[in-house]
Structure formats: structure tokens, C-alpha cells
Amino acid sequence: MPFARTPTDAWIRSGRLYVLLTQAHCRVPILDAARAVVRGGADVVQLRQKDSSDRKTLQLALELRRITGDAGVGMIVNDRPDLARLSEADGVHLGQDDLPPAAARKLLAAGQVMGVSTHSVEQAQAAVADGAAYIGVGPLFPTETRGYKNGLGIEFLQSVGSSVAVPIVAVGGITLENVPGILAAMGDRPVMLAICSAILLAEDIEEATAAFKRAMTHGG
């Protein structure tokens, strides 16, 4: 039976909290973490499984679709448009070294979206021209999770935000302490914040998720 796909506008246009789920950075089994972040108020989750078999990743994606679908939470699969389609995810997220958006689009079903990671204004503009429904922007700050010793900074986020019209997802080294500065810098420009280890490595994943959601919706 097909999963009820979350309407895109429900999380791309009005979502705030985008959680990156990867077992390598979970202190509990990944599906337990998924349930916790959904309960905590995540608007969308992205499955990032770099080091597992296709079969295992597909099974995780199918289980995650059930969890998110039941809760009305958006779901994205990283890198793999084929697995995004098979799991009936809301879409796929592509890096600069993944399939080109035009090729990925051929593997997706109608209604599934593409997000693209960008690290310059030029990449952001190219991603939009290629059909990205949203773009990832970063890393804003140094992050061990992604292997970046330096961040591009909030001014870079502002530059990208003023150069493209699609929704943007800020990523890289985001903590509760720097959320207010990001939101203040963006002003009226909506931005989703992508969080990984600050939530997944917390003692209480649900409460950590809820804390970020409060910070984003009420300014801390």
C-alpha cells in the first residue's frame, strides 16, 4: 500500500528543523533515534547511510517512511534517487559529486523533490537552475561530522539567501548557541536548520530535538 507523501509545502515552505539521521552519529539504533526526533518536533529527516549495503539502506528507508509518514514528517534520502523512489520518500538530497540533478530527476517519481548541497553562490544558482526544490548551504561552522575544519560563516548564508528564491537549509556545526545569530542574520528570510550530532549524540534525543525546535520558533 503506498505511503501518504507529506505535501511538499508542509515542510519545504514552512519547516524549520531538518535532522540528518546517520547511524555513525547515533548513540542509539537509528530507527529509535528517528522516532525520538519525530516526537521532538522535527519537520523533515534525511537518511544518510554511507557505509551500509543497498539492501540494508532500503530496509531502513522503508521503516523510516512508515515512521515519518504516520507523523506527517518529511523524509529525504541522501545521495540515492533510486532508493528514494523505492521507499516512497519525499525526495532525494544530492551532493556536488553525486548524480547530476537532471539524471536524478529521471529516477524519481512525480511529486518527489530534489535538494542539492552547495558551497558557493554559483553552485546555489546552478542548483536552482537545475530544478532543486531547496538547497543546502554550508558548512556554516567547523564540523567534525562533515570533516570541515573551517566554516563559510553566516555572511555566506546571507549571500546565498539573497541570490536565490528557493528555500534554504543551513548546515554544518549548528548548535543551540549559534541558532539565534543565524536567525537574526537571516531576518525575514525563512531558513531551515540541519542538525546532526548535536541531536543524535545527546543523552535525550527527543528533548534535544525539542530544544532546537523551541530555539527556532521562539528565538530560544
C-alpha angles and dihedrals in degrees: 000000000000118000118244102251114222110246106259094232090057092073110009096052101033106016120115109177121059114180122201110215118202127152091221089068099036121102089199132037108298097243091051087052089049092055090048095051091047090052089047093058108265111168095203136004129204122208110221111180110161100162108042135086121270090246093053093044091051091050090050090048092052092050091046090051089056092050095047095038092055090051099042091243122145119247130202130182117216120233098343120090090173093058090042089058095044092050093044091236120170090251151305134278117217131199125211091263097046127090113310111259093247091057093043091051090062090060096049128086124240110283096025114120137214127226121189131202112231133187102182139035089250092054090048093053092046091050091053091048088052092055105267111166089204137358133224113226124199161323087261095179136015110285132184090197092067097028097245118142092187133041129217093228138225093285088062090053089052091051093052092044091056094046101053134042101209122096115276132214116207113213141176130069095354114165135172088260096060098039094088092052092051093049093046092050092051094048110179092353106107116233134179118215120220114212130184124154096020086067105026095050094046120114089236109032095184093052092044089054091048090049092056091046090053091048091052098044101037103024094255 
